[in-house]
Amino acid sequence: MSNGDVAGVILAGGLARRMGGRDKAFITLGGRPLVAHAIERLSPQTGALAINANGGAERFSQFGLPVIADTVEGFAGPLAGVLAGVLWAKEQAPGARWVISAATDTPFFPRDLVARFLAAVRESGARMACAVRKGRAQPVFGLWPVDIAEDLEHALVDEDLRKIDLFTARYKLAAVSFDETEDDPFFNINRPEDLARAEAVLQGG
């Protein structure tokens, strides 16, 4: 397995309600929008990359990537974004066997995420993988087999399932630990003070 087997989807559908309801993807960190940081980290790890977002796709035009909306109505959360990514990969990235999902508001996620996920599923025979930090699951950062699309769509549409961990509990899951660094690579930006902390990290402070 290689990175060419993996398509990436950046989940950019959230609003920063604690930051004035702004589009999270375009909150600026280090002079660049958060989505640009996510693209920079995930693009080298994947063979194809798309942004999952609802609303006007043209706002992402500067990045030159496909923008895919949820196929499930009602803003069903990140699991719907994963489904959108898997369906897109089946159609537009035919060489991809896997989809990796990442959140747009987590600017320091690992640059070896894909490599470690692929190694974990290969070694364990797991159906999918999820990141874990200090014993806490980071379910938005996951590796999903493309052929899970039908099961995932059924869970979302017919069962009204919304929580990622309830879906992944149905399968053999490789929990990949990222405990080796002092700083949390899955630190995400929800509040103004989080943004200030991220600016300090970016500047080495």
N, C-alpha and C positions, 0 to 999 in steps of 0.2 A: 504494500500500500504506500502511496505517496500523496503529497499535497495536491497533485493533479486529480486525485480521486475525490477531492473535497471541494464543494462549493460553499461559499460563506453568505450569511445573511445578517446584516446589522439591523437590530430591532430599534427603530427610531420613531415609534408611534406615540411615546409618552409626552404628557404635558407636565411642566415643572410647577405644580400647583403651589408649592411653598416658595416659588421664586416668581410670583406674579402671573402664573399660567402661561409662561412663554413656551415656545416649541423647544424642548430640551436639546434637540439636535443642533440648534443654532446658538445655544449659550456659548459665549466666547471664553476660551481658556488659552492663555499664551498667544493671544491675537488671532486664534483660529477657532472655528466652531467645533464643538465636541465631536460631531460626526466625522470631521476631517481627521481627528486623532484616531478614531476607531478604524477608519479606512486605512490609515497609514500602518496600523498594527496588524490588521487582518488580511489585507491584500496580499502581502508576500507569503502568507501561509495557505493560500487557496488558489485553485485553478480558475475560479470564476467568483464574482462577488456582486451582491445586490443589496439594496436598501429596502427594508420593509417600513412603509409609512402610509398613512391614510391622508386624504386631502390632496391638495394640489401638488402633483409630482414635479412640476416645473421649478419649485423652490430648490430642488436638489440638482438642477441642470448643470451647475458648475463642476460637479464631481464626475460627470460622464459615466454614471453607473445606472443599470436598470433600477427602477423604483417600482416595487410591487405592493399592492394594497392587500389588506386582509380579504380572504374569500368568505369568512364568517362575519355576519353582520353584528353590530352592536358593541364594537370595541371590546372584544372578548379577551384581551390581554396578550401576554407574550406567547402563549401556546398557539394562538391564532397566527401570530407572526411566524412561528416555526412552521406551521402548516403551509403558509403562503410561500415560504422559502423552499420547502420540500417540493411543492407543486411546480414552482418556477424551475428548480433544478432538473426535475424530470423532463420538462419541455425544452429548456434553454441551455442546459449544461449536461448533455447526454452522457458524457464520460464520467460524471460524478456518481459515486456510490454513496457518498455521505454529504450531509449538510452540517456546518458548524454555525451555531447561533451565538451572537455577542450583543451586549447592550451598548447603546450609544452614549450612555452617561457614565461609563466606567473607563476613563481615559488611560489607565495604566495596566490593563489586563495583559497577561503574559504573551510574549512574542513566540513562545514555543508551545502554545496551547494545542494546536493541531497535532504536532509531532507527539506530544505526550498522550493525547486522547487516542490517536491511532495505535500507539504502542500498547496502551492499556486494553483496548478492545481486542487486539491481536493476541496478547498474552493471556487474557482471561476468557476469551470467547464470548464476551458480553455483546448484547444487542445494541447498546448505546453507551455513552459516557457523559459524566457530569463533573464539573469542578467542585472541589471542597476546600475550604480554608478554615483551619483550626476547628475542625469538626462540624463546621456549618456549610451546608450545601449551597452552591451558587447555581441554581437550576437554569438560569437564563443562559449560562455558558455551557452548552451541551453539544455533543456530537450525535447526529441522528441519521439512521439509515434512510436512504431515499425511498426504499420500498415500504416504509412505515406510513406512507401518505393515507392509504385507505383506512387503516386503524385509527389514525389520529383524527381524520375528518369525522369518522363515526363517533369518536369520543366527544368531540367538540359540538357537533351538530345534533346528534341523536341523544347523547347523554348529558349535554350541557356541562361537560367537564371543563374546568378553567385552570386548575392548579397543575403546574408542570409535574411536581413530585407525585401527585396521585396518578398521573399517566405513566411516568417512568417506573413506578412501583410494580407495574404489570409485567415488566421485562427484567432480564438480567442486566444490571447496570454496573458499569465500572465507575467507581467513585475515585477520581484522580485528585490527590492531595497536592496543594500548592502552599506548603508551610515553611519553605526554606528561607524565605525573605522576611526581614523584619517589617517592612512596609506591606500593607495589604494590597495586592495587585487588583483586588475586586472592589476597592473603595469606590463608591459611586457618589455622584453629585446630586443632592436633593435640595439643599438649602444654601443660602448665601455663604454661610460659614464653611460649607464643604468646598465651595468654589475657591474661597480664600486659601483653604488648606491645599487644594490641588495646585494653585498658583505657586505656593511655597515649595511643593514637591518638584514642580517643573523647573523651578529656579535653583533647585538643590538646597533649599533652606529647611 
